[in-house]
Amino acid sequence: MPSHTSVRSTALEPRKGTSVPRRLLTVYGMVLVTLGLLGLFTALAPETFATGLNFRLLAAGNAVPLVLALAVTVPMIAGKIDLSAGYALGLWQVLSLSLQLRGMDYRLVILLVLVGGAVVGLVNALLVELAQVDAFVATLATGQVIFAITYWYTGGKQVVDPDGARAAYFDALATWSLGPVPGPFVIAVLLVVALWVVLEFLPAGRYLYAVGANPRAAELTGIRRRRYVVGSMVASGVLCAIAGILLSARQGGVAQANIGPDFLLPALAAAFLGSTTIRPGRVNAWGTLLGVTITTIGISGLQQLLPGRFYLEPLFNGLTLVAAIVIASLASRKRLAGAEKHQLEEKAA
């Protein structure tokens, strides 16, 4: 049995010798950036940006991107990238509506979509682990297959419910609220908390981090690496299904075959950006939430200051993704080099 302490690593965290201001800046720098953007756009557009209505709209509209970003986050912890997430989202939001229009009970539809998400995740895992295909290539290929299936199923057309045949309870998934907070955002935050608990307080989370950091070393400590890679990709598939269900409920009787891929880049950007904060050098749940928050505030603020500039969203997401990857890469190399130097100094002493 693997011991708990054998896989705990602080190599990517600020060392104890780091000064308090520098440590706080390293860990919470992105939080300060978020607060800075919030203050900037509040000052520049107080009548439109800094309103309760705007924040409720932003929260409701970004519940699905947050869940999808979590779906991308989980395999990234295990050292894998799932590029099929956006395409799977598109398929599940189509099926969540179309199966109801065929007379199926909405509860059974939700169950089938969740099972389907797990199956897609398992297929990805089998390609990666059994066929030994690179995760980037494997999930890109399955994503294209899923995209083709979605287009075949819909004939490339919108799925619409003009007669209101879908269940009212299904729509309620997107319309309920907890006080002023939209219900879908509550669900997304609860998933963030659940993932945080697993990663920070359960052995499975520590083993998952160990597998992502050094698969060979993890196996030598007794961790069943393959089990955790498969589990991470299945969990990713289920989260994609949840995101698809929420998106379908939010769209209210309309499902589009080509909508899913548009969510992939923001999800990747949020996950990579999240790895630079809270737990620097590690992909983490709260960091992903912060990554979604930064992109949401940035895009919303720019669109209000520069209305009609439809290129702002993809431009901001692309630049954010590039910046996040560069920052995460440089930070990880610096901390790994520092950790190795520290270990050599300890051995020399």
C-alpha positions as CSV (number, residue, x, y, z in Angstrom):
1,M,0.0,0.0,0.0
2,P,1.3,3.5,-0.8
3,S,1.9,5.7,2.2
4,H,0.3,9.1,2.4
5,T,3.6,10.9,3.0
6,S,5.4,9.2,0.2
7,V,3.6,11.2,-2.4
8,R,3.3,14.6,-0.7
9,S,5.5,17.1,-2.5
10,T,6.1,20.7,-2.1
11,A,8.5,21.0,-4.9
12,L,6.3,23.3,-6.8
13,E,5.3,25.4,-3.8
14,P,7.1,28.6,-2.6
15,R,9.9,27.4,-0.2
16,K,9.7,28.2,3.5
17,G,12.7,30.5,3.2
18,T,10.8,32.7,0.8
19,S,9.9,36.1,2.2
20,V,6.3,36.6,3.2
21,P,5.5,39.4,0.7
22,R,7.0,37.4,-2.1
23,R,5.2,34.3,-1.0
24,L,1.9,36.1,-0.9
25,L,2.5,37.6,-4.3
26,T,3.4,34.2,-5.7
27,V,0.4,32.4,-4.3
28,Y,-2.2,35.2,-4.6
29,G,-0.9,37.4,-7.4
30,M,-3.7,36.4,-9.7
31,V,-6.2,37.2,-6.9
32,L,-4.8,40.8,-6.9
33,V,-5.0,40.9,-10.7
34,T,-8.7,39.9,-10.5
35,L,-9.4,42.6,-7.9
36,G,-7.5,45.1,-10.0
37,L,-9.6,44.3,-13.1
38,L,-12.7,44.5,-11.0
39,G,-11.8,47.9,-9.7
40,L,-10.7,49.1,-13.1
41,F,-13.9,48.2,-15.0
42,T,-16.0,49.4,-12.0
43,A,-14.4,52.8,-12.3
44,L,-14.7,53.0,-16.1
45,A,-18.2,51.6,-16.4
46,P,-19.9,52.1,-13.1
47,E,-23.5,52.2,-14.5
48,T,-23.3,48.9,-16.4
49,F,-20.5,46.8,-15.0
50,A,-20.8,47.3,-11.3
51,T,-24.4,46.3,-11.0
52,G,-26.1,43.4,-9.3
53,L,-27.9,42.5,-12.5
54,N,-24.6,42.3,-14.5
55,F,-22.9,40.1,-11.9
56,R,-26.0,37.8,-11.8
57,L,-25.9,37.5,-15.6
58,L,-22.2,36.8,-15.6
59,A,-22.6,34.1,-12.9
60,A,-25.5,32.4,-14.7
61,G,-23.7,32.6,-18.1
62,N,-20.4,31.2,-16.8
63,A,-21.6,28.2,-14.8
64,V,-21.2,26.0,-17.9
65,P,-17.7,27.3,-18.7
66,L,-16.7,26.7,-15.1
67,V,-17.9,23.1,-15.1
68,L,-16.2,22.5,-18.4
69,A,-13.0,24.1,-17.1
70,L,-13.2,21.6,-14.2
71,A,-13.6,18.8,-16.7
72,V,-10.3,19.9,-18.4
73,T,-8.6,20.4,-15.0
74,V,-9.0,16.8,-13.7
75,P,-7.0,15.1,-16.4
76,M,-4.5,17.9,-16.4
77,I,-3.7,17.0,-12.8
78,A,-2.8,13.5,-14.0
79,G,-0.6,15.0,-16.7
80,K,-3.1,14.6,-19.6
81,I,-4.9,17.1,-21.7
82,D,-8.5,16.3,-22.9
83,L,-9.3,18.2,-26.1
84,S,-12.6,16.3,-26.6
85,A,-14.3,18.2,-23.8
86,G,-15.8,20.9,-25.9
87,Y,-17.0,18.5,-28.6
88,A,-18.6,16.3,-25.9
89,L,-20.3,19.3,-24.4
90,G,-22.0,19.9,-27.8
91,L,-23.2,16.3,-28.1
92,W,-24.6,16.2,-24.6
93,Q,-26.5,19.4,-24.9
94,V,-28.1,18.2,-28.1
95,L,-29.1,14.8,-26.6
96,S,-30.4,16.4,-23.4
97,L,-33.1,18.2,-25.5
98,S,-33.6,15.8,-28.4
99,L,-34.2,12.7,-26.3
100,Q,-36.9,14.5,-24.4
101,L,-38.6,15.5,-27.7
102,R,-38.7,11.8,-28.5
103,G,-40.8,11.2,-25.4
104,M,-38.2,10.1,-22.9
105,D,-38.5,11.2,-19.3
106,Y,-36.1,14.0,-18.4
107,R,-34.7,12.0,-15.4
108,L,-33.8,9.1,-17.7
109,V,-32.3,11.5,-20.2
110,I,-30.0,13.0,-17.5
111,L,-29.0,9.5,-16.4
112,L,-28.2,8.4,-19.9
113,V,-26.2,11.6,-20.7
114,L,-24.1,11.1,-17.5
115,V,-23.5,7.5,-18.4
116,G,-22.6,8.5,-21.9
117,G,-20.1,11.1,-20.5
118,A,-18.4,8.3,-18.4
119,V,-18.2,6.1,-21.5
120,V,-16.6,8.8,-23.6
121,G,-14.1,9.4,-20.8
122,L,-13.4,5.6,-20.6
123,V,-12.8,5.4,-24.4
124,N,-10.3,8.3,-24.1
125,A,-8.6,6.5,-21.2
126,L,-8.4,3.2,-23.1
127,L,-6.8,5.0,-26.1
128,V,-4.3,6.7,-23.8
129,E,-3.4,3.8,-21.5
130,L,-4.0,0.6,-23.5
131,A,-3.2,1.9,-27.0
132,Q,-0.5,4.2,-25.6
133,V,-1.7,7.1,-27.9
134,D,-0.6,10.6,-26.7
135,A,-3.5,12.1,-24.9
136,F,-3.4,15.3,-27.0
137,V,-3.8,13.3,-30.2
138,A,-6.2,10.7,-28.8
139,T,-8.7,13.2,-27.4
140,L,-8.4,15.4,-30.4
141,A,-9.4,12.4,-32.6
142,T,-12.3,11.4,-30.3
143,G,-13.4,15.0,-30.3
144,Q,-13.6,15.0,-34.0
145,V,-15.5,11.8,-34.0
146,I,-18.0,13.2,-31.4
147,F,-18.4,16.3,-33.5
148,A,-19.2,14.2,-36.6
149,I,-21.7,12.1,-34.6
150,T,-23.4,15.3,-33.4
151,Y,-23.7,16.7,-37.0
152,W,-24.9,13.3,-38.2
153,Y,-27.5,13.1,-35.5
154,T,-28.8,16.6,-36.0
155,G,-28.3,16.8,-39.8
156,G,-26.3,20.0,-39.1
157,K,-29.5,21.8,-38.0
158,Q,-30.7,23.2,-34.7
159,V,-32.8,21.0,-32.5
160,V,-35.8,23.1,-31.4
161,D,-38.8,22.6,-29.1
162,P,-41.5,25.0,-30.5
163,D,-44.3,23.2,-28.7
164,G,-42.7,23.0,-25.2
165,A,-42.6,19.2,-25.1
166,R,-39.5,19.2,-22.8
167,A,-40.1,18.9,-19.1
168,A,-40.5,22.1,-17.1
169,Y,-38.4,20.6,-14.3
170,F,-35.6,20.3,-16.8
171,D,-35.7,24.0,-17.5
172,A,-35.8,24.6,-13.8
173,L,-32.2,23.4,-13.6
174,A,-31.2,26.7,-15.1
175,T,-33.7,29.0,-13.6
176,W,-33.6,28.3,-9.9
177,S,-31.5,30.5,-7.6
178,L,-30.1,30.6,-4.1
179,G,-31.0,34.2,-3.1
180,P,-29.4,36.4,-5.7
181,V,-27.0,33.7,-6.9
182,P,-28.1,31.7,-10.0
183,G,-28.6,28.0,-9.3
184,P,-26.3,26.8,-12.1
185,F,-23.5,28.8,-10.6
186,V,-24.2,27.3,-7.2
187,I,-23.9,23.8,-8.8
188,A,-20.6,24.8,-10.4
189,V,-19.1,26.1,-7.2
190,L,-20.2,23.0,-5.3
191,L,-18.3,20.9,-7.9
192,V,-15.3,23.2,-7.3
193,V,-15.6,22.5,-3.5
194,A,-16.0,18.8,-4.1
195,L,-12.9,18.6,-6.3
196,W,-10.9,20.7,-3.8
197,V,-11.8,18.3,-1.0
198,V,-10.7,15.3,-3.0
199,L,-7.4,16.9,-4.1
200,E,-6.5,18.4,-0.8
201,F,-7.8,16.0,1.9
202,L,-8.1,12.6,0.4
203,P,-5.4,10.2,-0.6
204,A,-6.8,9.9,-4.1
205,G,-6.0,13.6,-4.7
206,R,-2.4,13.3,-3.5
207,Y,-1.9,10.2,-5.7
208,L,-3.4,12.0,-8.7
209,Y,-0.9,14.8,-8.2
210,A,1.9,12.3,-7.8
211,V,0.9,10.6,-11.1
212,G,0.9,13.9,-12.9
213,A,4.2,15.1,-11.5
214,N,6.2,11.9,-12.0
215,P,4.4,8.8,-13.3
216,R,7.4,6.5,-12.9
217,A,8.1,7.6,-9.4
218,A,4.4,7.2,-8.5
219,E,4.5,3.6,-9.7
220,L,7.6,2.9,-7.6
221,T,5.8,4.1,-4.5
222,G,3.0,1.6,-5.1
223,I,0.5,3.9,-6.7
224,R,-1.5,2.2,-9.5
225,R,-0.9,4.9,-12.1
226,R,-3.2,3.5,-14.7
227,R,-6.2,3.5,-12.3
228,Y,-5.8,7.2,-11.6
229,V,-5.4,8.2,-15.2
230,V,-8.5,6.2,-16.2
231,G,-10.4,7.7,-13.2
232,S,-9.4,11.2,-14.1
233,M,-10.6,10.9,-17.7
234,V,-13.9,9.2,-16.7
235,A,-14.5,12.0,-14.2
236,S,-13.7,14.5,-17.0
237,G,-16.3,12.8,-19.2
238,V,-19.0,13.0,-16.5
239,L,-18.2,16.7,-15.8
240,C,-18.6,17.4,-19.6
241,A,-22.0,15.7,-19.4
242,I,-23.1,17.9,-16.5
243,A,-22.0,20.9,-18.4
244,G,-24.0,19.8,-21.4
245,I,-27.1,19.2,-19.3
246,L,-26.8,22.7,-17.8
247,L,-26.2,24.3,-21.2
248,S,-29.2,22.6,-22.7
249,A,-31.5,23.7,-19.8
250,R,-30.2,27.2,-20.0
251,Q,-30.8,27.5,-23.8
252,G,-34.5,26.7,-23.3
253,G,-35.6,24.6,-26.1
254,V,-32.8,25.2,-28.6
255,A,-29.7,23.0,-29.1
256,Q,-27.0,23.7,-31.7
257,A,-24.6,21.1,-33.1
258,N,-21.6,23.4,-33.5
259,I,-21.7,25.2,-30.1
260,G,-19.4,22.9,-28.1
261,P,-16.0,23.7,-29.5
262,D,-16.4,27.4,-28.7
263,F,-16.2,26.5,-25.0
264,L,-12.9,24.5,-25.3
265,L,-10.4,27.4,-25.5
266,P,-11.8,29.3,-22.5
267,A,-11.8,26.1,-20.5
268,L,-8.2,25.4,-21.3
269,A,-7.2,29.0,-20.6
270,A,-8.9,29.0,-17.2
271,A,-7.2,25.7,-16.2
272,F,-3.8,26.8,-17.3
273,L,-4.2,30.2,-15.7
274,G,-5.4,28.5,-12.5
275,S,-2.2,26.6,-12.2
276,T,-0.3,29.8,-11.6
277,T,-2.2,30.8,-8.5
278,I,-3.4,29.4,-5.1
279,R,-1.2,26.3,-5.6
280,P,1.4,27.7,-8.0
281,G,2.8,25.1,-10.4
282,R,-0.2,22.8,-9.8
283,V,-3.5,22.7,-11.5
284,N,-6.1,23.2,-8.8
285,A,-9.8,23.6,-8.3
286,W,-9.8,27.1,-6.8
287,G,-7.3,28.3,-9.3
288,T,-9.6,27.1,-12.1
289,L,-12.4,29.1,-10.6
290,L,-10.2,32.1,-10.4
291,G,-9.1,31.6,-14.0
292,V,-12.8,31.6,-15.1
293,T,-13.4,34.7,-13.0
294,I,-10.5,36.6,-14.6
295,T,-11.6,35.8,-18.1
296,T,-15.2,36.6,-17.3
297,I,-14.4,40.0,-15.8
298,G,-11.9,40.9,-18.6
299,I,-14.2,40.0,-21.5
300,S,-17.3,41.6,-19.9
301,G,-15.5,44.8,-19.1
302,L,-13.9,45.1,-22.5
303,Q,-17.2,44.4,-24.3
304,Q,-18.9,47.1,-22.3
305,L,-16.2,49.6,-22.9
306,L,-15.9,48.6,-26.6
307,P,-19.3,47.4,-27.7
308,G,-19.7,45.6,-31.0
309,R,-16.1,44.3,-31.0
310,F,-16.9,40.6,-31.5
311,Y,-13.3,39.7,-31.8
312,L,-12.6,40.7,-28.2
313,E,-13.6,37.4,-26.6
314,P,-11.5,35.0,-28.8
315,L,-8.6,37.5,-28.7
316,F,-8.8,37.8,-24.9
317,N,-9.1,34.0,-24.4
318,G,-6.2,33.3,-26.8
319,L,-3.9,35.9,-25.2
320,T,-4.8,34.6,-21.7
321,L,-4.1,31.0,-22.7
322,V,-0.7,31.9,-24.1
323,A,0.2,34.0,-21.1
324,A,-1.0,31.3,-18.7
325,I,1.1,28.6,-20.4
326,V,4.2,30.8,-20.4
327,I,3.8,31.8,-16.8
328,A,3.1,28.2,-15.6
329,S,6.0,26.8,-17.6
330,L,8.5,29.4,-16.3
331,A,7.3,29.2,-12.8
332,S,7.4,25.4,-12.7
333,R,11.0,25.3,-14.2
334,K,12.2,27.9,-11.7
335,R,10.7,26.1,-8.7
336,L,11.9,22.7,-9.9
337,A,15.4,24.1,-10.3
338,G,15.2,25.7,-6.9
339,A,14.0,22.5,-5.3
340,E,16.9,20.5,-6.9
341,K,19.4,23.1,-5.8
342,H,18.0,22.9,-2.3
343,Q,18.2,19.1,-2.2
344,L,21.8,19.2,-3.4
345,E,22.7,21.7,-0.7
346,E,21.1,19.5,2.0
347,K,23.0,16.5,0.7
348,A,26.3,18.5,0.7
349,A,25.6,19.6,4.3
